[in-house]
Amino acid sequence: MHTGLDSPPRIWWIPMHGAERIWVTVAFAWCLVLFAMMPLWHLKGEQNPSGIRHRVEPTRYYQRVQEFIKQYRVGQEAGIPVVAPPPGSDVYLLAQMWKWTPVLKLQRGVEYTLHLSSLDVNHGFNLNPVNINFQVVPGYDYALRVVPTEAGDFRIVCDEFCGIGHSTMVGKVLVVDSTGGAQ
Ligand code: CUA
């Protein structure tokens, strides 16, 4: 009869087999390579942008978005204001259950500082059809320097589960050629 008081059979601390030792070493070395790739890829790969992150009260951010809308509003689409900010400006996008405000109208080849934050819970900014993803977190204003490189009609799909209306949380970004920027 086996009880917890008996020592286990002593085979599990016999020395590692040679092949196992090699594979553990290979796996560990690979872990170090991948670990080093994280900062290297950030600096060299141009894939992971460096954002500017500040704490912000969600209600303050909400107010800032309203000011931004009032300042540069050019229309409305399905109840959501359409905003065309000038080149080089700060652009504010608000995520909340279950919409993105406002619809952004940007010019191609122009730099903007895109601010992302949430009024309530975590949301995911996923720009389609290009594959760009960011976490949108309440309490933080995450700002990215962006230059739209293609003209077109893009959708922002929420890719962080945020409740019953999650699958309907779709926003819009229009990128127009600078020459035809007015409309
Ligand atoms: Cu917002 Cu899912």
Backbone and ligand atoms as CSV (ligand in chain L), in Angstrom:
chain,resi,resn,atom,element,x,y,z
A,1,MET,N,N,0.847,-1.202,0.000
A,1,MET,CA,C,0.000,0.000,0.000
A,1,MET,C,C,0.880,1.248,0.000
A,2,HIS,N,N,0.515,2.208,-0.902
A,2,HIS,CA,C,1.345,3.405,-1.054
A,2,HIS,C,C,0.733,4.563,-0.289
A,3,THR,N,N,1.506,5.193,0.580
A,3,THR,CA,C,1.019,6.383,1.284
A,3,THR,C,C,1.931,7.552,0.940
A,4,GLY,N,N,1.495,8.753,1.254
A,4,GLY,CA,C,2.277,9.954,0.980
A,4,GLY,C,C,3.572,9.988,1.772
A,5,LEU,N,N,3.681,9.140,2.794
A,5,LEU,CA,C,4.880,9.158,3.638
A,5,LEU,C,C,6.039,8.388,3.004
A,6,ASP,N,N,5.725,7.492,2.059
A,6,ASP,CA,C,6.804,6.740,1.404
A,6,ASP,C,C,7.561,7.635,0.443
A,7,SER,N,N,8.876,7.501,0.385
A,7,SER,CA,C,9.608,8.270,-0.622
A,7,SER,C,C,9.313,7.674,-1.992
A,8,PRO,N,N,9.264,8.532,-2.991
A,8,PRO,CA,C,9.046,8.005,-4.335
A,8,PRO,C,C,10.271,7.201,-4.775
A,9,PRO,N,N,10.093,6.310,-5.743
A,9,PRO,CA,C,11.259,5.573,-6.239
A,9,PRO,C,C,12.299,6.549,-6.757
A,10,ARG,N,N,13.558,6.251,-6.579
A,10,ARG,CA,C,14.599,7.250,-6.789
A,10,ARG,C,C,15.039,7.407,-8.247
A,11,ILE,N,N,14.354,6.763,-9.188
A,11,ILE,CA,C,14.816,6.835,-10.573
A,11,ILE,C,C,14.768,8.230,-11.174
A,12,TRP,N,N,13.837,9.105,-10.705
A,12,TRP,CA,C,13.694,10.394,-11.389
A,12,TRP,C,C,14.838,11.349,-11.123
A,13,TRP,N,N,15.739,11.049,-10.239
A,13,TRP,CA,C,16.884,11.948,-10.179
A,13,TRP,C,C,18.197,11.295,-10.625
A,14,ILE,N,N,18.066,10.258,-11.411
A,14,ILE,CA,C,19.295,9.770,-12.052
A,14,ILE,C,C,19.677,10.806,-13.127
A,15,PRO,N,N,20.960,10.909,-13.500
A,15,PRO,CA,C,21.384,11.949,-14.444
A,15,PRO,C,C,20.630,11.869,-15.770
A,16,MET,N,N,20.444,13.036,-16.377
A,16,MET,CA,C,19.762,13.133,-17.667
A,16,MET,C,C,20.488,12.318,-18.719
A,17,HIS,N,N,19.725,11.754,-19.616
A,17,HIS,CA,C,20.317,11.067,-20.759
A,17,HIS,C,C,21.010,12.121,-21.653
A,18,GLY,N,N,22.068,11.731,-22.320
A,18,GLY,CA,C,22.833,12.659,-23.169
A,18,GLY,C,C,21.978,13.382,-24.194
A,19,ALA,N,N,21.076,12.627,-24.858
A,19,ALA,CA,C,20.233,13.234,-25.895
A,19,ALA,C,C,19.309,14.281,-25.285
A,20,GLU,N,N,18.775,13.989,-24.105
A,20,GLU,CA,C,17.869,14.935,-23.453
A,20,GLU,C,C,18.618,16.219,-23.092
A,21,ARG,N,N,19.847,16.025,-22.616
A,21,ARG,CA,C,20.659,17.186,-22.246
A,21,ARG,C,C,20.892,18.092,-23.476
A,22,ILE,N,N,21.157,17.465,-24.614
A,22,ILE,CA,C,21.383,18.245,-25.852
A,22,ILE,C,C,20.120,19.020,-26.220
A,23,TRP,N,N,18.970,18.337,-26.150
A,23,TRP,CA,C,17.733,19.010,-26.557
A,23,TRP,C,C,17.335,20.121,-25.603
A,24,VAL,N,N,17.582,19.931,-24.321
A,24,VAL,CA,C,17.281,21.003,-23.362
A,24,VAL,C,C,18.172,22.204,-23.662
A,25,THR,N,N,19.434,21.941,-23.991
A,25,THR,CA,C,20.375,23.025,-24.313
A,25,THR,C,C,19.940,23.751,-25.590
A,26,VAL,N,N,19.560,22.978,-26.609
A,26,VAL,CA,C,19.114,23.581,-27.871
A,26,VAL,C,C,17.873,24.446,-27.636
A,27,ALA,N,N,16.913,23.915,-26.878
A,27,ALA,CA,C,15.668,24.653,-26.622
A,27,ALA,C,C,15.963,25.935,-25.851
A,28,PHE,N,N,16.847,25.863,-24.884
A,28,PHE,CA,C,17.175,27.034,-24.070
A,28,PHE,C,C,17.875,28.098,-24.924
A,29,ALA,N,N,18.810,27.641,-25.772
A,29,ALA,CA,C,19.519,28.585,-26.653
A,29,ALA,C,C,18.526,29.269,-27.590
A,30,TRP,N,N,17.557,28.504,-28.091
A,30,TRP,CA,C,16.547,29.073,-28.985
A,30,TRP,C,C,15.673,30.094,-28.263
A,31,CYS,N,N,15.358,29.803,-27.001
A,31,CYS,CA,C,14.603,30.772,-26.183
A,31,CYS,C,C,15.361,32.091,-26.103
A,32,LEU,N,N,16.669,32.013,-25.924
A,32,LEU,CA,C,17.473,33.235,-25.806
A,32,LEU,C,C,17.492,33.999,-27.141
A,33,VAL,N,N,17.552,33.253,-28.248
A,33,VAL,CA,C,17.528,33.898,-29.567
A,33,VAL,C,C,16.203,34.642,-29.740
A,34,LEU,N,N,15.102,33.972,-29.429
A,34,LEU,CA,C,13.790,34.597,-29.592
A,34,LEU,C,C,13.628,35.789,-28.662
A,35,PHE,N,N,14.174,35.652,-27.468
A,35,PHE,CA,C,14.097,36.748,-26.495
A,35,PHE,C,C,14.838,37.975,-27.038
A,36,ALA,N,N,16.009,37.750,-27.625
A,36,ALA,CA,C,16.802,38.846,-28.184
A,36,ALA,C,C,16.108,39.447,-29.407
A,37,MET,N,N,15.340,38.619,-30.121
A,37,MET,CA,C,14.638,39.105,-31.309
A,37,MET,C,C,13.561,40.130,-30.965
A,38,MET,N,N,13.007,40.059,-29.763
A,38,MET,CA,C,11.921,40.995,-29.422
A,38,MET,C,C,12.395,42.446,-29.523
A,39,PRO,N,N,13.463,42.843,-28.789
A,39,PRO,CA,C,13.943,44.224,-28.955
A,39,PRO,C,C,14.551,44.478,-30.330
A,40,LEU,N,N,15.223,43.485,-30.919
A,40,LEU,CA,C,15.845,43.696,-32.234
A,40,LEU,C,C,14.789,43.963,-33.300
A,41,TRP,N,N,13.734,43.173,-33.244
A,41,TRP,CA,C,12.657,43.326,-34.218
A,41,TRP,C,C,11.961,44.666,-34.045
A,42,HIS,N,N,11.859,45.090,-32.816
A,42,HIS,CA,C,11.244,46.389,-32.535
A,42,HIS,C,C,12.053,47.509,-33.195
A,43,LEU,N,N,13.396,47.414,-33.093
A,43,LEU,CA,C,14.259,48.475,-33.611
A,43,LEU,C,C,14.479,48.353,-35.114
A,44,LYS,N,N,14.591,47.115,-35.616
A,44,LYS,CA,C,14.978,46.898,-37.011
A,44,LYS,C,C,13.809,46.533,-37.902
A,45,GLY,N,N,12.799,45.904,-37.347
A,45,GLY,CA,C,11.770,45.307,-38.184
A,45,GLY,C,C,10.691,46.258,-38.652
A,46,GLU,N,N,10.643,47.455,-38.069
A,46,GLU,CA,C,9.616,48.452,-38.412
A,46,GLU,C,C,8.222,47.861,-38.310
A,47,GLN,N,N,8.054,46.933,-37.429
A,47,GLN,CA,C,6.761,46.298,-37.295
A,47,GLN,C,C,6.044,46.741,-36.019
A,48,ASN,N,N,6.812,46.889,-34.951
A,48,ASN,CA,C,6.221,47.274,-33.672
A,48,ASN,C,C,6.513,48.745,-33.406
A,49,PRO,N,N,5.531,49.601,-33.577
A,49,PRO,CA,C,5.799,51.020,-33.405
A,49,PRO,C,C,5.956,51.390,-31.928
A,50,SER,N,N,6.720,52.447,-31.702
A,50,SER,CA,C,6.849,52.962,-30.345
A,50,SER,C,C,5.769,54.007,-30.151
A,51,GLY,N,N,4.886,53.764,-29.245
A,51,GLY,CA,C,3.809,54.720,-28.993
A,51,GLY,C,C,4.157,55.628,-27.837
A,52,ILE,N,N,3.307,56.629,-27.662
A,52,ILE,CA,C,3.459,57.545,-26.537
A,52,ILE,C,C,2.293,57.227,-25.614
A,53,ARG,N,N,2.572,56.901,-24.385
A,53,ARG,CA,C,1.494,56.469,-23.510
A,53,ARG,C,C,1.380,57.398,-22.307
A,54,HIS,N,N,0.168,57.860,-22.084
A,54,HIS,CA,C,-0.096,58.695,-20.915
A,54,HIS,C,C,-1.305,58.141,-20.185
A,55,ARG,N,N,-1.348,58.397,-18.895
A,55,ARG,CA,C,-2.573,58.103,-18.165
A,55,ARG,C,C,-3.593,59.175,-18.490
A,56,VAL,N,N,-4.842,58.787,-18.567
A,56,VAL,CA,C,-5.897,59.780,-18.808
A,56,VAL,C,C,-7.179,59.264,-18.167
A,57,GLU,N,N,-7.929,60.184,-17.571
A,57,GLU,CA,C,-9.244,59.814,-17.050
A,57,GLU,C,C,-10.142,59.507,-18.248
A,58,PRO,N,N,-10.835,58.363,-18.256
A,58,PRO,CA,C,-11.694,58.061,-19.408
A,58,PRO,C,C,-12.671,59.191,-19.751
A,59,THR,N,N,-13.222,59.867,-18.757
A,59,THR,CA,C,-14.183,60.938,-19.047
A,59,THR,C,C,-13.483,62.158,-19.658
A,60,ARG,N,N,-12.246,62.413,-19.246
A,60,ARG,CA,C,-11.448,63.505,-19.825
A,60,ARG,C,C,-11.169,63.193,-21.293
A,61,TYR,N,N,-10.815,61.950,-21.543
A,61,TYR,CA,C,-10.527,61.550,-22.922
A,61,TYR,C,C,-11.788,61.715,-23.776
A,62,TYR,N,N,-12.918,61.292,-23.206
A,62,TYR,CA,C,-14.204,61.418,-23.901
A,62,TYR,C,C,-14.449,62.878,-24.279
A,63,GLN,N,N,-14.194,63.788,-23.343
A,63,GLN,CA,C,-14.396,65.224,-23.609
A,63,GLN,C,C,-13.467,65.710,-24.715
A,64,ARG,N,N,-12.226,65.213,-24.665
A,64,ARG,CA,C,-11.241,65.615,-25.674
A,64,ARG,C,C,-11.698,65.172,-27.076
A,65,VAL,N,N,-12.278,63.985,-27.139
A,65,VAL,CA,C,-12.783,63.487,-28.421
A,65,VAL,C,C,-13.932,64.372,-28.907
A,66,GLN,N,N,-14.803,64.779,-27.982
A,66,GLN,CA,C,-15.934,65.647,-28.363
A,66,GLN,C,C,-15.427,66.978,-28.904
A,67,GLU,N,N,-14.397,67.543,-28.278
A,67,GLU,CA,C,-13.814,68.809,-28.754
A,67,GLU,C,C,-13.249,68.626,-30.153
A,68,PHE,N,N,-12.538,67.498,-30.308
A,68,PHE,CA,C,-11.916,67.177,-31.605
A,68,PHE,C,C,-12.984,67.081,-32.695
A,69,ILE,N,N,-14.097,66.430,-32.378
A,69,ILE,CA,C,-15.194,66.272,-33.339
A,69,ILE,C,C,-15.773,67.636,-33.710
A,70,LYS,N,N,-16.008,68.458,-32.677
A,70,LYS,CA,C,-16.604,69.767,-32.895
A,70,LYS,C,C,-15.724,70.615,-33.814
A,71,GLN,N,N,-14.404,70.476,-33.605
A,71,GLN,CA,C,-13.447,71.294,-34.343
A,71,GLN,C,C,-13.360,70.940,-35.840
A,72,TYR,N,N,-13.391,69.643,-36.145
A,72,TYR,CA,C,-13.079,69.240,-37.528
A,72,TYR,C,C,-14.171,68.427,-38.211
A,73,ARG,N,N,-15.369,68.491,-37.691
A,73,ARG,CA,C,-16.457,67.703,-38.239
A,73,ARG,C,C,-16.808,68.128,-39.661
A,74,VAL,N,N,-16.982,67.126,-40.549
A,74,VAL,CA,C,-17.373,67.453,-41.925
A,74,VAL,C,C,-18.671,66.761,-42.341
A,75,GLY,N,N,-19.208,65.928,-41.481
A,75,GLY,CA,C,-20.434,65.243,-41.854
A,75,GLY,C,C,-20.816,64.196,-40.840
A,76,GLN,N,N,-21.672,63.298,-41.268
A,76,GLN,CA,C,-22.162,62.254,-40.382
A,76,GLN,C,C,-22.478,61.013,-41.196
A,77,GLU,N,N,-22.244,59.859,-40.590
A,77,GLU,CA,C,-22.532,58.593,-41.269
A,77,GLU,C,C,-23.134,57.641,-40.261
A,78,ALA,N,N,-24.374,57.243,-40.493
A,78,ALA,CA,C,-25.085,56.323,-39.606
A,78,ALA,C,C,-24.991,56.763,-38.139
A,79,GLY,N,N,-25.198,58.060,-37.936
A,79,GLY,CA,C,-25.213,58.581,-36.572
A,79,GLY,C,C,-23.853,58.863,-35.969
A,80,ILE,N,N,-22.797,58.528,-36.704
A,80,ILE,CA,C,-21.433,58.751,-36.189
A,80,ILE,C,C,-20.832,59.947,-36.932
A,81,PRO,N,N,-20.308,60.932,-36.211
A,81,PRO,CA,C,-19.722,62.081,-36.905
A,81,PRO,C,C,-18.506,61.690,-37.749
A,82,VAL,N,N,-18.360,62.363,-38.872
A,82,VAL,CA,C,-17.191,62.178,-39.742
A,82,VAL,C,C,-16.290,63.384,-39.535
A,83,VAL,N,N,-15.020,63.114,-39.289
A,83,VAL,CA,C,-14.092,64.185,-38.934
A,83,VAL,C,C,-12.901,64.165,-39.882
A,84,ALA,N,N,-12.544,65.324,-40.415
A,84,ALA,CA,C,-11.386,65.438,-41.308
A,84,ALA,C,C,-10.371,66.393,-40.687
A,85,PRO,N,N,-9.463,65.840,-39.893
A,85,PRO,CA,C,-8.482,66.702,-39.226
A,85,PRO,C,C,-7.406,67.168,-40.206
A,86,PRO,N,N,-6.793,68.335,-39.947
A,86,PRO,CA,C,-5.749,68.822,-40.851
A,86,PRO,C,C,-4.465,67.999,-40.730
A,87,PRO,N,N,-3.621,68.007,-41.774
A,87,PRO,CA,C,-2.363,67.265,-41.734
A,87,PRO,C,C,-1.533,67.637,-40.512
A,88,GLY,N,N,-0.901,66.640,-39.948
A,88,GLY,CA,C,-0.009,66.883,-38.825
A,88,GLY,C,C,-0.699,66.997,-37.480
A,89,SER,N,N,-2.034,66.918,-37.478
A,89,SER,CA,C,-2.738,67.171,-36.218
A,89,SER,C,C,-2.848,65.921,-35.350
A,90,ASP,N,N,-3.315,66.142,-34.146
A,90,ASP,CA,C,-3.616,65.054,-33.222
A,90,ASP,C,C,-5.025,64.567,-33.527
A,91,VAL,N,N,-5.148,63.271,-33.699
A,91,VAL,CA,C,-6.415,62.655,-34.072
A,91,VAL,C,C,-6.861,61.800,-32.897
A,92,TYR,N,N,-8.122,61.951,-32.491
A,92,TYR,CA,C,-8.604,61.225,-31.313
A,92,TYR,C,C,-9.681,60.221,-31.706
A,93,LEU,N,N,-9.451,58.977,-31.335
A,93,LEU,CA,C,-10.423,57.929,-31.616
A,93,LEU,C,C,-10.849,57.300,-30.299
A,94,LEU,N,N,-12.160,57.213,-30.112
A,94,LEU,CA,C,-12.699,56.673,-28.864
A,94,LEU,C,C,-13.334,55.315,-29.101
A,95,ALA,N,N,-12.957,54.355,-28.269
A,95,ALA,CA,C,-13.607,53.049,-28.280
A,95,ALA,C,C,-14.539,52.997,-27.080
A,96,GLN,N,N,-15.737,52.513,-27.303
A,96,GLN,CA,C,-16.647,52.277,-26.180
A,96,GLN,C,C,-17.586,51.170,-26.607
A,97,MET,N,N,-18.286,50.561,-25.646
A,97,MET,CA,C,-19.245,49.515,-25.990
A,97,MET,C,C,-20.391,50.157,-26.772
A,98,TRP,N,N,-20.606,49.902,-28.025
A,98,TRP,CA,C,-19.874,49.065,-28.947
A,98,TRP,C,C,-19.705,49.814,-30.248
A,99,LYS,N,N,-18.955,50.887,-30.130
A,99,LYS,CA,C,-18.713,51.694,-31.336
A,99,LYS,C,C,-17.373,52.409,-31.255
A,100,TRP,N,N,-16.949,52.880,-32.431
A,100,TRP,CA,C,-15.735,53.682,-32.563
A,100,TRP,C,C,-16.181,55.067,-32.999
A,101,THR,N,N,-15.720,56.089,-32.294
A,101,THR,CA,C,-16.105,57.459,-32.624
A,101,THR,C,C,-14.842,58.296,-32.772
A,102,PRO,N,N,-14.748,59.155,-33.744
A,102,PRO,CA,C,-15.642,59.318,-34.884
A,102,PRO,C,C,-15.172,58.478,-36.065
A,103,VAL,N,N,-15.823,58.709,-37.235
A,103,VAL,CA,C,-15.287,58.181,-38.501
A,103,VAL,C,C,-14.170,59.146,-38.891
A,104,LEU,N,N,-13.005,58.617,-39.226
A,104,LEU,CA,C,-11.863,59.484,-39.544
A,104,LEU,C,C,-11.666,59.583,-41.047
A,105,LYS,N,N,-11.411,60.797,-41.481
A,105,LYS,CA,C,-11.106,61.016,-42.892
A,105,LYS,C,C,-9.705,61.611,-42.940
A,106,LEU,N,N,-8.754,60.803,-43.393
A,106,LEU,CA,C,-7.351,61.215,-43.367
A,106,LEU,C,C,-6.813,61.343,-44.783
A,107,GLN,N,N,-5.699,62.062,-44.892
A,107,GLN,CA,C,-5.071,62.212,-46.206
A,107,GLN,C,C,-3.897,61.264,-46.329
A,108,ARG,N,N,-3.746,60.745,-47.536
A,108,ARG,CA,C,-2.650,59.823,-47.788
A,108,ARG,C,C,-1.315,60.568,-47.746
A,109,GLY,N,N,-0.293,59.897,-47.210
A,109,GLY,CA,C,1.062,60.446,-47.218
A,109,GLY,C,C,1.303,61.573,-46.233
A,110,VAL,N,N,0.387,61.744,-45.291
A,110,VAL,CA,C,0.490,62.832,-44.325
A,110,VAL,C,C,0.602,62.224,-42.932
A,111,GLU,N,N,1.425,62.819,-42.072
A,111,GLU,CA,C,1.565,62.241,-40.727
A,111,GLU,C,C,0.522,62.809,-39.760
A,112,TYR,N,N,0.004,61.910,-38.955
A,112,TYR,CA,C,-0.920,62.281,-37.883
A,112,TYR,C,C,-0.460,61.610,-36.603
A,113,THR,N,N,-0.904,62.161,-35.490
A,113,THR,CA,C,-0.700,61.466,-34.228
A,113,THR,C,C,-2.054,60.909,-33.824
A,114,LEU,N,N,-2.155,59.604,-33.902
A,114,LEU,CA,C,-3.438,58.943,-33.640
A,114,LEU,C,C,-3.509,58.514,-32.179
A,115,HIS,N,N,-4.481,59.069,-31.465
A,115,HIS,CA,C,-4.681,58.723,-30.049
A,115,HIS,C,C,-5.788,57.676,-29.945
A,116,LEU,N,N,-5.542,56.677,-29.128
A,116,LEU,CA,C,-6.528,55.621,-28.912
A,116,LEU,C,C,-6.778,55.471,-27.427
A,117,SER,N,N,-8.044,55.451,-27.050
A,117,SER,CA,C,-8.364,55.115,-25.662
A,117,SER,C,C,-9.810,54.631,-25.593
A,118,SER,N,N,-10.160,54.108,-24.443
A,118,SER,CA,C,-11.489,53.545,-24.261
A,118,SER,C,C,-12.215,54.238,-23.120
A,119,LEU,N,N,-13.531,54.289,-23.264
A,119,LEU,CA,C,-14.342,54.897,-22.204
A,119,LEU,C,C,-14.709,53.884,-21.120
A,120,ASP,N,N,-14.730,52.596,-21.487
A,120,ASP,CA,C,-15.232,51.616,-20.525
A,120,ASP,C,C,-14.273,50.432,-20.305
A,121,VAL,N,N,-14.282,49.482,-21.217
A,121,VAL,CA,C,-13.472,48.268,-21.018
A,121,VAL,C,C,-12.396,48.184,-22.108
A,122,ASN,N,N,-11.592,47.134,-22.066
A,122,ASN,CA,C,-10.583,46.934,-23.099
A,122,ASN,C,C,-11.256,46.632,-24.443
A,123,HIS,N,N,-10.746,47.264,-25.475
A,123,HIS,CA,C,-11.169,46.955,-26.831
A,123,HIS,C,C,-9.918,46.694,-27.656
A,124,GLY,N,N,-10.114,46.159,-28.854
A,124,GLY,CA,C,-8.976,45.900,-29.732
A,124,GLY,C,C,-9.141,46.649,-31.030
A,125,PHE,N,N,-8.139,47.451,-31.355
A,125,PHE,CA,C,-8.144,48.182,-32.629
A,125,PHE,C,C,-7.521,47.276,-33.674
A,126,ASN,N,N,-8.311,46.851,-34.650
A,126,ASN,CA,C,-7.812,45.991,-35.709
A,126,ASN,C,C,-8.245,46.614,-37.023
A,127,LEU,N,N,-7.270,47.131,-37.768
A,127,LEU,CA,C,-7.582,47.838,-39.003
A,127,LEU,C,C,-7.601,46.866,-40.168
A,128,ASN,N,N,-8.740,46.814,-40.847
A,128,ASN,CA,C,-8.911,45.911,-41.985
A,128,ASN,C,C,-9.036,46.695,-43.279
A,129,PRO,N,N,-8.555,46.140,-44.401
A,129,PRO,CA,C,-7.961,44.818,-44.561
A,129,PRO,C,C,-6.461,44.768,-44.238
A,130,VAL,N,N,-5.844,45.865,-43.887
A,130,VAL,CA,C,-4.430,45.775,-43.489
A,130,VAL,C,C,-4.387,45.193,-42.080
A,131,ASN,N,N,-3.339,44.502,-41.788
A,131,ASN,CA,C,-3.290,43.815,-40.497
A,131,ASN,C,C,-2.546,44.663,-39.480
A,132,ILE,N,N,-3.292,45.559,-38.806
A,132,ILE,CA,C,-2.681,46.421,-37.786
A,132,ILE,C,C,-3.500,46.278,-36.519
A,133,ASN,N,N,-2.822,45.966,-35.422
A,133,ASN,CA,C,-3.527,45.697,-34.165
A,133,ASN,C,C,-2.970,46.493,-33.006
A,134,PHE,N,N,-3.873,47.054,-32.198
A,134,PHE,CA,C,-3.451,47.694,-30.955
A,134,PHE,C,C,-4.482,47.432,-29.878
A,135,GLN,N,N,-4.001,47.358,-28.660
A,135,GLN,CA,C,-4.899,47.274,-27.518
A,135,GLN,C,C,-5.409,48.671,-27.205
A,136,VAL,N,N,-6.681,48.792,-26.927
A,136,VAL,CA,C,-7.257,50.074,-26.535
A,136,VAL,C,C,-7.741,49.907,-25.101
A,137,VAL,N,N,-7.094,50.633,-24.211
A,137,VAL,CA,C,-7.262,50.388,-22.785
A,137,VAL,C,C,-7.824,51.632,-22.096
A,138,PRO,N,N,-8.855,51.470,-21.266
A,138,PRO,CA,C,-9.354,52.642,-20.547
A,138,PRO,C,C,-8.288,53.158,-19.572
A,139,GLY,N,N,-8.224,54.467,-19.429
A,139,GLY,CA,C,-7.263,55.044,-18.489
A,139,GLY,C,C,-5.919,55.370,-19.104
A,140,TYR,N,N,-5.700,54.917,-20.349
A,140,TYR,CA,C,-4.447,55.218,-21.045
A,140,TYR,C,C,-4.738,55.799,-22.409
A,141,ASP,N,N,-4.023,56.879,-22.712
A,141,ASP,CA,C,-4.073,57.468,-24.039
A,141,ASP,C,C,-2.832,56.967,-24.755
A,142,TYR,N,N,-3.042,56.115,-25.738
A,142,TYR,CA,C,-1.929,55.544,-26.486
A,142,TYR,C,C,-1.864,56.256,-27.824
A,143,ALA,N,N,-0.784,56.983,-28.052
A,143,ALA,CA,C,-0.672,57.791,-29.273
A,143,ALA,C,C,0.378,57.205,-30.201
A,144,LEU,N,N,0.027,57.146,-31.471
A,144,LEU,CA,C,0.911,56.577,-32.488
A,144,LEU,C,C,1.105,57.584,-33.597
A,145,ARG,N,N,2.333,57.686,-34.072
A,145,ARG,CA,C,2.547,58.519,-35.259
A,145,ARG,C,C,2.280,57.649,-36.481
A,146,VAL,N,N,1.309,58.064,-37.250
A,146,VAL,CA,C,0.920,57.247,-38.404
A,146,VAL,C,C,0.935,58.074,-39.682
A,147,VAL,N,N,1.304,57.424,-40.775
A,147,VAL,CA,C,1.231,58.023,-42.110
A,147,VAL,C,C,0.453,57.037,-42.985
A,148,PRO,N,N,-0.804,57.357,-43.320
A,148,PRO,CA,C,-1.545,56.438,-44.194
A,148,PRO,C,C,-0.828,56.330,-45.543
A,149,THR,N,N,-0.572,55.122,-45.979
A,149,THR,CA,C,0.186,54.932,-47.219
A,149,THR,C,C,-0.702,54.528,-48.394
A,150,GLU,N,N,-1.941,54.159,-48.114
A,150,GLU,CA,C,-2.842,53.776,-49.207
A,150,GLU,C,C,-4.144,54.519,-49.030
A,151,ALA,N,N,-4.704,54.951,-50.159
A,151,ALA,CA,C,-6.030,55.544,-50.099
A,151,ALA,C,C,-7.038,54.401,-50.054
A,152,GLY,N,N,-8.182,54.655,-49.461
A,152,GLY,CA,C,-9.199,53.612,-49.428
A,152,GLY,C,C,-10.128,53.769,-48.246
A,153,ASP,N,N,-10.924,52.753,-48.108
A,153,ASP,CA,C,-11.992,52.748,-47.129
A,153,ASP,C,C,-11.689,51.583,-46.180
A,154,PHE,N,N,-11.304,51.896,-44.962
A,154,PHE,CA,C,-10.864,50.867,-44.031
A,154,PHE,C,C,-11.867,50.694,-42.889
A,155,ARG,N,N,-11.884,49.481,-42.356
A,155,ARG,CA,C,-12.769,49.197,-41.224
A,155,ARG,C,C,-11.943,48.920,-39.980
A,156,ILE,N,N,-12.432,49.437,-38.860
A,156,ILE,CA,C,-11.804,49.107,-37.589
A,156,ILE,C,C,-12.692,48.056,-36.933
A,157,VAL,N,N,-12.148,46.880,-36.753
A,157,VAL,CA,C,-12.911,45.795,-36.152
A,157,VAL,C,C,-12.385,45.591,-34.733
A,158,CYS,N,N,-13.290,45.510,-33.779
A,158,CYS,CA,C,-12.854,45.277,-32.401
A,158,CYS,C,C,-12.451,43.802,-32.270
A,159,ASP,N,N,-11.219,43.566,-31.845
A,159,ASP,CA,C,-10.783,42.170,-31.716
A,159,ASP,C,C,-10.468,41.786,-30.274
A,160,GLU,N,N,-11.111,42.494,-29.347
A,160,GLU,CA,C,-10.982,42.117,-27.935
A,160,GLU,C,C,-12.422,41.943,-27.452
A,161,PHE,N,N,-12.739,40.776,-26.933
A,161,PHE,CA,C,-14.136,40.549,-26.561
A,161,PHE,C,C,-14.582,41.562,-25.504
A,162,CYS,N,N,-15.672,42.302,-25.799
A,162,CYS,CA,C,-16.057,43.402,-24.916
A,162,CYS,C,C,-17.545,43.378,-24.584
A,163,GLY,N,N,-18.174,42.218,-24.729
A,163,GLY,CA,C,-19.574,42.126,-24.323
A,163,GLY,C,C,-20.477,41.744,-25.479
A,164,ILE,N,N,-21.770,41.858,-25.226
A,164,ILE,CA,C,-22.788,41.332,-26.130
A,164,ILE,C,C,-22.709,41.940,-27.534
A,165,GLY,N,N,-22.302,43.214,-27.630
A,165,GLY,CA,C,-22.286,43.868,-28.943
A,165,GLY,C,C,-20.925,43.844,-29.614
A,166,HIS,N,N,-20.020,43.061,-29.053
A,166,HIS,CA,C,-18.631,43.021,-29.555
A,166,HIS,C,C,-18.537,42.834,-31.063
A,167,SER,N,N,-19.313,41.874,-31.596
A,167,SER,CA,C,-19.178,41.547,-33.017
A,167,SER,C,C,-19.716,42.654,-33.922
A,168,THR,N,N,-20.480,43.591,-33.354
A,168,THR,CA,C,-21.031,44.674,-34.179
A,168,THR,C,C,-20.197,45.946,-34.060
A,169,MET,N,N,-19.113,45.867,-33.293
A,169,MET,CA,C,-18.310,47.066,-33.038
A,169,MET,C,C,-17.333,47.306,-34.191
A,170,VAL,N,N,-17.835,48.003,-35.197
A,170,VAL,CA,C,-17.028,48.253,-36.395
A,170,VAL,C,C,-16.965,49.762,-36.635
A,171,GLY,N,N,-15.760,50.264,-36.824
A,171,GLY,CA,C,-15.571,51.687,-37.109
A,171,GLY,C,C,-15.031,51.877,-38.510
A,172,LYS,N,N,-14.724,53.114,-38.850
A,172,LYS,CA,C,-14.347,53.390,-40.230
A,172,LYS,C,C,-13.262,54.457,-40.316
A,173,VAL,N,N,-12.320,54.216,-41.213
A,173,VAL,CA,C,-11.294,55.207,-41.544
A,173,VAL,C,C,-11.269,55.351,-43.063
A,174,LEU,N,N,-11.409,56.585,-43.531
A,174,LEU,CA,C,-11.317,56.841,-44.967
A,174,LEU,C,C,-9.982,57.521,-45.213
A,175,VAL,N,N,-9.250,57.010,-46.196
A,175,VAL,CA,C,-8.000,57.676,-46.566
A,175,VAL,C,C,-8.154,58.188,-47.987
A,176,VAL,N,N,-7.989,59.496,-48.141
A,176,VAL,CA,C,-8.175,60.116,-49.457
A,176,VAL,C,C,-6.838,60.648,-49.943
A,177,ASP,N,N,-6.715,60.792,-51.263
A,177,ASP,CA,C,-5.499,61.370,-51.813
A,177,ASP,C,C,-5.459,62.845,-51.462
A,178,SER,N,N,-4.279,63.298,-51.087
A,178,SER,CA,C,-4.106,64.671,-50.594
A,178,SER,C,C,-4.689,65.713,-51.552
A,179,THR,N,N,-4.567,65.443,-52.862
A,179,THR,CA,C,-5.045,66.412,-53.845
A,179,THR,C,C,-6.566,66.578,-53.790
A,180,GLY,N,N,-7.256,65.469,-53.560
A,180,GLY,CA,C,-8.705,65.542,-53.497
A,180,GLY,C,C,-9.187,65.568,-52.058
A,181,GLY,N,N,-8.382,66.124,-51.195
A,181,GLY,CA,C,-8.619,66.062,-49.747
A,181,GLY,C,C,-9.917,66.643,-49.247
A,182,ALA,N,N,-10.447,67.662,-49.971
A,182,ALA,CA,C,-11.633,68.335,-49.457
A,182,ALA,C,C,-12.854,67.429,-49.417
A,183,GLN,N,N,-12.997,66.546,-50.379
A,183,GLN,CA,C,-14.122,65.631,-50.380
A,183,GLN,C,C,-13.759,64.323,-50.974
L,1,CUA,CU1,CU,-14.990,46.335,-28.382
L,1,CUA,CU2,CU,-14.999,43.986,-28.715
